[in-house]
Amino acid sequence: MIFKDDPNYSEVFSLPIEGGEWIRFYIPNDNAEGYHASRYAAGQAQNIYSSAGATPEMLNALMDKMISLCNDTKKQTSTLRTDIGTLANQVKYRTKYPVDEDCCLRMSAIYCFMDGEDPNKCVNAWIDKKVRLAKEHPALYTFFLHMGIEFTPFYRELSKDLKDTAYLMTRSEAIRALTPSRPQKE
């Protein structure tokens, strides 16, 4: 699908690549109605992942529970190993999937489209491609981080104190610094 020719979508970011070509990213004009249910399902799954990762509070709570189980003299020792093992597996899971910028990149990749992508299917290959592009291009990385915060309720709540004007000024300066100037023709 070519989104630039579709009046239901707006370009939100473009990125020049080698050979003078551009990669463009789009979102539906009507966010509430413009996304397929599969995008919402993928976004909700990503949001759960974003809020379930390793945070100091979560790790401390799990460790406190382990210590409490070990110190409980009334606890039957027959279940202690299973209880501790379950908590240890939760710690391992949460450190495997920490709350980090990858969550924002993936959320943006779910909700921003590229030409050729089917908006009615949420395909991991497209998500992985967009995340890889973001990691290769600093301007897209910054854009995806910002969009990911907006799309992720858990992060949006944490970022209420951020000022958009400060972000936009910093982003504008970064883009100017990263954009090569073209020689003037005489």
Order of alpha helices (4+ residues) and beta strands (2+ residues): beta-beta-alpha-alpha-alpha-alpha-alpha-beta-alpha-alpha-alpha-alpha
